[in-house]
Amino acid sequence: MRLQNLEATYLETCRNALSQEQSISLAETNHWAHVDRNQVHADWDALYKTLASVIDTSTASDTHIQ
């Protein structure tokens, strides 16, 4: 499955769900006051860049993804 093949309404539903979960998380953790935000953003950026390079050529069950 490729992101380009997903329906826009499905993607919007996913974005809305993510936004709601993030709002809950931020409210429950005082906006993540207990973490180093710059490090968290750097870690997630590195992960997303790695995932982006293989997302169209891999499946979730591929060994290198796991």
Phi, psi and omega in degrees: 000135179246148179302325182296338183270354182277146180291144180301323180293323177295315179298320178295321176299317178296316179299318180295317179297317178298315180300318179296316179296320179295320179298317178296314180299314180297319180295320183283345184240018182053050180057040177058039182301338185273002183238160175278100186300318181299320179291319178299314180296321179295318180296314180293323178299316179297318179296313181298321178295322177294314180296319182300328182286345183235359189297325183273353183238009184226163172244161182301332182272355178300138183304316183292340176279319180291000000 
